[in-house]
Amino acid sequence: MSNHYVVTGAGPVGWTVATQLADRGDRVRLLTRSGSGPEHPAIERRRVDVSTPCALDPHLDGAAAVFHCTHGSAYSAAAWRRELPATEAAVLDAAGRAGAVVVFPESLYSYGPVDGPITEATPRTATTGKLGVRADLLRARERSATPTVSVAASDFFGPQVITAHGGERLVATLLAGRRIRVMGSLDQPHSFTYVPDLAAAMIAAADRPAVWNSVLHAPTGPAPTQRQLVQAHADAAGITDPKVGTLPVWSLRALATVHGPTRELAEMLYQFERPFVLDSTRSEHLLDLTPTPLPEAAAASVAWWRDRNATRTAVGSGGGQR
């Protein structure tokens, strides 16, 4: 296979995929509307709107795979329905013309509420809201003539993860000494996926034609409770007795009746009120990967946030970028 890859989007997943590819010696072309992304001699950053039909064609020549890591302009079913199907269709068409496989990061939304661990064989039958949009996208990938791999993960945490339950709501709040408030229960098991493990699985899947045209699960460790996830990051940060509580579910549901963004969050409460466990055993075997242990992952996450905070403080005080 060619060692030239294209990554769309420079959020936590796109950034991490591009960096891992570059660090192993591959050539990476990173496409974003702004031209942003990691600075690396093996990463070429280009300004491209990948949602525009045929805009990708000049950038895919010789690419072995496209890692499509863009997301909607807003966290809402309406925005996703309006934007994502057309963008994915444009990417699939362009990759097909270039002879490249498309690898997608995927959520667990398409499974909907389930009882017991979620495996690769669990039916993806969600029909409403954001859950239904994700299920429809997966069906469109199945119908595409272009080979695809979708690698599903649970809620993210780790370096580069900011707007997430395991991002600024947890680590930034913890480091600032403020009380962390989580959705749902503190003591029900809930799987969290370390973003570098998701990126590694996406890269491994791209390199293995035998797993193409399937849905895999990112290597994800045993599901901690949200209390245990907070404690793991507190231990990594050397913080004793972290302050932690919950957002009352009844208040979220009440606010959701009149506030759109809260409504979009409330749609996902089922994941946090009872056990929500991702089983990645089969995919780990297929990809020859294992999840990063939680203490190691939490330590890397805390280190990244501390470095980020220090950089922002230096810039804000006139110290300049390092």
ABEGO torsion letter per residue (X at the ends): XBABBBBBEABAAAAAAAAAAAAAGBBBBBBBAAGBEBBBAABBBBBBBAABBGAAAAAABGBABBBBABBBABBBAAAAAAAAAAAAAAAAAAAAAAGBBBBBBBBAAAAEBBBEBBBAABBBABABEAAAAAAAAAAAAAABABBBBBBBBBBBBEBGBABBAABAAAAAAAAAGBBBBBBEBAABBBBBBBAAAAAAAAAAAAABAAABGBBBBBBBBBBBBAAAAAAAAAAAAGBBGBBBBBBBAAAAAAAAAABAAAAAAAAAAAAAABBBBBBAAAAAAAAGBBBBBAAAAAAAAAAAAAAAAAAAAAAAAGAEBX
